[in-house]
Amino acid sequence: MFNRILAIGATGMLGRPVVNHLTEGGHTVRILTRSADKARKMFGDAVEIHEGSATNIHDVRSAMAGCEAVHINLTPATEYTATSHVIEMAQGRLKRIGYVSATTLSEENRWFDRADVKMRTEELVRDSGLPYAIFCPTWVMETLQNFVRGSRAFVVDGRNPPALHFFAAADFGRMVAASYNDDRALGKRLYIYGPEAITLPDAVDRFAAACYPEARVFHLKVWQARLVAKLIRNAELAEVTELIAYLDTAGEHGEPALANELYGAPAITLDEWFEMERDLQGGFAH
């Protein structure tokens, strides 16, 4: 067991369940966060809290003091810079870097900025000379909350929506936390896929029917969503629209068999997740 694990991006959709499972498993966890108050409300006294920015190398250095492992789960806006700071401050002495990437990455998909950032960050991790594990999750069920706005649900239908193996954040947290208990994940890319494949539009329809039966679901084509985002100047809708357009061509890559064998396959189905207590915050997974 590591002396102390630093979690960067701990309060996010995929960061929080990892931290919860780590602390429940007896690990000492420190989190680097821009809002100590938010982290305190979320984790109480179960973690050590270091307030600062992951893109500030001095904050990263002080947060890493006394930590033997670092878990990174950030958005493309910050992850490359933060990871480079971690590697520089590790000075070859860190015992583990865990990095959350994605399933859609390939050379032909580097035209998409999110994919390029994640591929460059993976390259940093692999070339660091430090022990590492890379986690490649597909779509997490908790993102479905993003598509509900009051009495309405909106989803952008791609031209050819791929089937996605939605997984629950709780399953992801369990698997990733377990990887810090041994060395079996070292040097590997572990793909995290849920138990059933379903397109995003179908998943939103099922989610709304089960959890928001009074909501009316609106399906927008990509060109319609782009137009609406431009007219109402909604940056979030614009970003989601481009992500869904990218998924049309990217789909899922990789094979989850190794991750399932090592740490137990995600078992929570969509229907089971609908019945669980859910985080209503929404937002992007990473």
Backbone torsions as a table, in degrees:
resi	resn	phi	psi	omega
1	MET	NA	138.0	-179.6
2	PHE	-70.7	148.0	178.8
3	ASN	-60.0	-42.8	-179.7
4	ARG	-161.2	137.7	178.6
5	ILE	-112.5	126.7	174.0
6	LEU	-91.3	125.8	177.1
7	ALA	-108.4	122.4	177.9
8	ILE	-110.5	120.3	-171.8
9	GLY	92.5	30.1	-172.0
10	ALA	-73.1	-23.9	-175.1
11	THR	-91.9	1.8	-178.9
12	GLY	-80.9	178.7	-174.9
13	MET	-59.0	-38.6	179.0
14	LEU	-99.9	-18.2	179.0
15	GLY	-74.4	-41.8	-175.6
16	ARG	-59.6	-48.7	-179.4
17	PRO	-66.0	-29.6	176.4
18	VAL	-64.8	-48.0	179.5
19	VAL	-61.0	-43.6	179.9
20	ASN	-59.8	-43.7	179.9
21	HIS	-70.1	-35.1	177.5
22	LEU	-63.4	-47.1	-178.6
23	THR	-68.2	-37.9	177.2
24	GLU	-63.9	-28.3	179.2
25	GLY	-85.3	2.8	175.7
26	GLY	97.9	1.8	178.8
27	HIS	-76.5	146.3	169.8
28	THR	-87.8	122.4	-175.2
29	VAL	-120.6	131.8	171.2
30	ARG	-112.2	139.9	177.9
31	ILE	-119.1	140.5	173.5
32	LEU	-99.0	119.3	-174.0
33	THR	-142.7	149.0	176.6
34	ARG	-77.1	-18.3	-178.4
35	SER	-129.6	100.1	178.7
36	ALA	-63.9	-35.4	-179.8
37	ASP	-63.1	-45.5	179.0
38	LYS	-61.4	-44.2	-179.1
39	ALA	-64.9	-38.1	-179.6
40	ARG	-65.7	-40.3	177.7
41	LYS	-65.8	-32.8	-176.2
42	MET	-79.7	-42.8	-171.8
43	PHE	-114.1	-11.1	-177.2
44	GLY	62.3	-136.2	-179.8
45	ASP	-98.7	18.4	-179.1
46	ALA	-76.1	-15.9	-178.1
47	VAL	-131.4	162.6	168.2
48	GLU	-88.2	138.5	-176.4
49	ILE	-116.6	126.1	176.4
50	HIS	-120.5	113.8	-177.5
51	GLU	-83.3	131.6	180.0
52	GLY	167.5	-176.8	-177.6
53	SER	-110.0	137.6	178.8
54	ALA	-70.1	-15.0	178.9
55	THR	-95.8	1.6	176.4
56	ASN	-102.6	114.1	-172.7
57	ILE	-62.8	-30.9	179.2
58	HIS	-70.5	-38.5	176.1
59	ASP	-65.4	-40.3	179.2
60	VAL	-64.1	-44.4	-179.7
61	ARG	-59.9	-47.1	-178.5
62	SER	-69.0	-34.4	178.6
63	ALA	-68.2	-32.2	-177.5
64	MET	-77.9	-13.8	-176.7
65	ALA	-56.7	122.5	178.7
66	GLY	83.0	3.7	179.9
67	CYS	-99.3	138.1	179.6
68	GLU	-99.6	-15.1	179.8
69	ALA	-142.2	151.5	177.1
70	VAL	-131.5	129.5	176.8
71	HIS	-109.8	124.6	-173.9
72	ILE	-116.7	122.1	178.1
73	ASN	-142.1	85.4	-174.1
74	LEU	-125.2	171.9	176.8
75	THR	-81.9	162.3	178.3
76	PRO	-58.2	-21.9	-179.0
77	ALA	-67.3	-25.5	-173.5
78	THR	-128.3	-15.4	-167.3
79	GLU	-67.6	-36.6	-178.4
80	TYR	-65.3	-48.3	-179.9
81	THR	-62.7	-46.0	-179.0
82	ALA	-62.0	-42.8	-179.3
83	THR	-65.6	-39.3	178.2
84	SER	-64.0	-36.8	177.1
85	HIS	-65.5	-43.1	179.5
86	VAL	-59.9	-46.4	-178.4
87	ILE	-64.3	-42.1	179.5
88	GLU	-64.1	-43.3	-177.8
89	MET	-75.0	-20.9	179.4
90	ALA	-67.4	-31.0	179.2
91	GLN	50.0	37.3	175.8
92	GLY	76.9	4.5	-173.1
93	ARG	-105.3	-7.5	-178.5
94	LEU	-70.7	140.1	-177.7
95	LYS	-88.6	-15.8	179.5
96	ARG	-164.3	135.6	163.8
97	ILE	-116.4	126.7	170.9
98	GLY	-109.0	128.7	-176.8
99	TYR	-128.5	132.3	178.8
100	VAL	-95.0	114.3	-178.4
101	SER	-107.3	-132.4	-178.0
102	ALA	-156.9	167.4	-176.1
103	THR	-89.4	-14.8	-168.0
104	THR	-92.3	6.0	-169.4
105	LEU	-76.8	136.7	173.0
106	SER	-166.1	160.5	-178.5
107	GLU	-57.2	-39.5	-178.0
108	GLU	-70.9	-11.9	179.8
109	ASN	-102.4	9.1	-177.1
110	ARG	-70.6	-11.3	175.8
111	TRP	-62.0	-25.8	179.7
112	PHE	-84.7	123.7	-170.7
113	ASP	-56.6	-43.6	-179.8
114	ARG	-58.9	-42.3	-179.7
115	ALA	-65.9	-42.8	-179.2
116	ASP	-63.2	-43.2	179.5
117	VAL	-61.4	-44.6	-179.2
118	LYS	-66.7	-38.0	178.4
119	MET	-66.3	-40.2	177.8
120	ARG	-67.0	-36.0	178.3
121	THR	-69.1	-40.1	174.7
122	GLU	-58.6	-42.3	179.7
123	GLU	-61.5	-40.4	175.7
124	LEU	-57.1	-47.5	-177.2
125	VAL	-63.9	-47.6	-177.7
126	ARG	-65.1	-34.7	-176.6
127	ASP	-88.5	2.0	-174.3
128	SER	-73.1	-21.7	-174.4
129	GLY	80.7	2.2	179.8
130	LEU	-97.5	152.0	173.7
131	PRO	-61.8	134.0	-175.9
132	TYR	-143.9	161.7	169.1
133	ALA	-140.9	135.2	-179.3
134	ILE	-115.8	128.9	-179.2
135	PHE	-107.9	131.0	-175.5
136	CYS	-120.7	84.3	-179.5
137	PRO	-82.6	149.9	170.0
138	THR	-86.4	-143.4	-174.5
139	TRP	-84.9	134.5	-179.7
140	VAL	-92.6	140.9	-176.6
141	MET	-57.5	-33.8	-176.7
142	GLU	-60.4	-21.3	178.4
143	THR	-68.9	-16.8	-179.8
144	LEU	-61.5	-27.0	178.7
145	GLN	-61.2	-27.2	-178.6
146	ASN	-60.9	-26.2	-172.0
147	PHE	-88.2	-2.5	-179.6
148	VAL	-103.7	127.9	177.6
149	ARG	-130.7	94.7	-179.7
150	GLY	64.1	-120.7	-178.1
151	SER	-91.1	12.2	-179.2
152	ARG	-131.5	151.2	172.6
153	ALA	-126.6	136.1	-179.0
154	PHE	-122.4	135.9	175.7
155	VAL	-140.7	141.6	178.0
156	VAL	-94.9	120.2	178.6
157	ASP	-90.0	118.6	174.9
158	GLY	-69.8	172.4	179.7
159	ARG	-66.7	-36.1	-178.9
160	ASN	-143.6	73.7	-173.5
161	PRO	-59.4	125.4	178.2
162	PRO	-78.7	153.8	172.9
163	ALA	-72.9	133.6	-178.3
164	LEU	-120.8	138.8	-179.7
165	HIS	-89.4	78.2	-178.6
166	PHE	-56.6	136.6	177.0
167	PHE	-125.3	157.7	177.1
168	ALA	-87.7	142.2	179.8
169	ALA	-57.4	-32.7	179.6
170	ALA	-62.5	-40.2	177.4
171	ASP	-65.9	-41.0	178.5
172	PHE	-61.1	-46.8	179.8
173	GLY	-59.2	-41.9	179.1
174	ARG	-61.4	-47.3	-176.1
175	MET	-68.0	-46.1	-177.8
176	VAL	-66.6	-43.1	178.3
177	ALA	-60.9	-39.2	179.5
178	ALA	-63.0	-30.3	-178.2
179	SER	-66.9	-20.8	178.7
180	TYR	-83.6	0.6	178.8
181	ASN	-91.8	-10.4	-179.0
182	ASP	-154.0	-175.9	-176.2
183	ASP	-104.5	10.0	-173.8
184	ARG	-67.4	-21.8	-178.8
185	ALA	-87.3	-8.4	-173.2
186	LEU	-60.2	132.2	177.3
187	GLY	75.0	12.0	-174.4
188	LYS	-116.4	155.6	167.8
189	ARG	-105.9	117.4	-175.6
190	LEU	-108.3	117.4	-178.5
191	TYR	-87.5	129.7	-178.1
192	ILE	-108.8	107.5	179.7
193	TYR	-119.2	141.0	175.9
194	GLY	-78.3	179.5	-170.5
195	PRO	-79.2	-14.5	-178.4
196	GLU	-140.6	147.2	-179.2
197	ALA	-99.9	132.7	-179.2
198	ILE	-154.9	145.5	178.2
199	THR	-72.2	157.4	179.1
200	LEU	-60.2	-46.4	178.1
201	PRO	-58.1	-40.9	178.7
202	ASP	-66.6	-37.5	179.4
203	ALA	-64.9	-41.4	178.3
204	VAL	-64.7	-41.8	177.3
205	ASP	-58.3	-46.2	-179.3
206	ARG	-66.5	-40.9	179.6
207	PHE	-62.1	-47.7	-179.5
208	ALA	-63.6	-43.3	-178.9
209	ALA	-62.7	-38.1	-176.5
210	ALA	-81.8	-38.8	-170.5
211	CYS	-110.7	-21.9	179.2
212	TYR	-135.7	63.9	-173.0
213	PRO	-61.6	-20.9	179.2
214	GLU	-86.0	-10.6	-176.8
215	ALA	-77.5	141.6	174.1
216	ARG	-94.0	130.7	-177.2
217	VAL	-96.7	126.3	177.8
218	PHE	-109.1	126.8	177.4
219	HIS	-103.4	121.9	179.5
220	LEU	-109.8	140.5	170.3
221	LYS	-75.8	161.8	-176.4
222	VAL	-57.4	-45.1	-177.4
223	TRP	-65.7	-34.3	177.7
224	GLN	-67.5	-43.0	-180.0
225	ALA	-64.5	-39.6	177.4
226	ARG	-61.8	-42.1	-179.7
227	LEU	-65.3	-45.8	179.6
228	VAL	-62.3	-44.7	-180.0
229	ALA	-59.5	-38.5	179.5
230	LYS	-70.3	-42.5	-177.1
231	LEU	-66.5	-40.5	-177.7
232	ILE	-97.0	2.0	177.6
233	ARG	55.0	50.0	-178.4
234	ASN	-104.1	102.7	-176.4
235	ALA	-66.7	-34.8	-179.6
236	GLU	-65.2	-44.8	177.8
237	LEU	-63.1	-39.8	178.8
238	ALA	-61.9	-41.7	-179.2
239	GLU	-67.3	-44.0	178.7
240	VAL	-62.3	-40.5	-179.6
241	THR	-61.5	-44.1	179.8
242	GLU	-68.4	-34.2	177.4
243	LEU	-64.5	-41.9	-179.6
244	ILE	-70.1	-37.6	175.6
245	ALA	-62.5	-38.2	176.8
246	TYR	-64.1	-42.1	-179.4
247	LEU	-61.0	-29.8	178.1
248	ASP	-53.8	-38.6	-177.2
249	THR	-98.5	-25.7	-174.0
250	ALA	-86.4	-50.8	-176.3
251	GLY	63.2	-163.2	177.7
252	GLU	-96.6	141.2	174.8
253	HIS	-118.5	165.7	172.2
254	GLY	87.6	174.9	-174.9
255	GLU	-132.8	122.8	-175.0
256	PRO	-82.8	-0.5	-172.1
257	ALA	-57.4	-41.2	-177.2
258	LEU	-65.3	-47.8	178.6
259	ALA	-60.3	-41.0	-179.9
260	ASN	-64.0	-41.1	-179.7
261	GLU	-66.2	-41.9	-175.6
262	LEU	-73.9	-42.1	-168.8
263	TYR	-129.1	11.7	176.4
264	GLY	83.7	122.3	-174.8
265	ALA	-64.0	148.1	171.3
266	PRO	-56.1	133.0	-173.8
267	ALA	-115.5	-18.5	-175.5
268	ILE	-73.8	121.5	178.6
269	THR	-86.8	167.1	176.9
270	LEU	-57.4	-46.6	-178.6
271	ASP	-61.5	-38.2	177.3
272	GLU	-67.9	-39.4	-179.8
273	TRP	-65.2	-36.1	177.9
274	PHE	-56.8	-30.2	-176.7
275	GLU	-88.0	-9.0	-176.7
276	MET	-86.5	159.1	171.4
277	GLU	-67.4	130.8	-173.3
278	ARG	-119.5	152.2	172.0
279	ASP	-79.9	120.3	-176.1
280	LEU	-89.6	5.8	-174.4
281	GLN	-67.1	-38.4	-177.2
282	GLY	74.7	-159.7	-178.6
283	GLY	102.8	176.9	179.2
284	PHE	-83.6	150.4	179.6
285	ALA	-70.2	-42.0	-179.7
286	HIS	-167.2	NA	NA
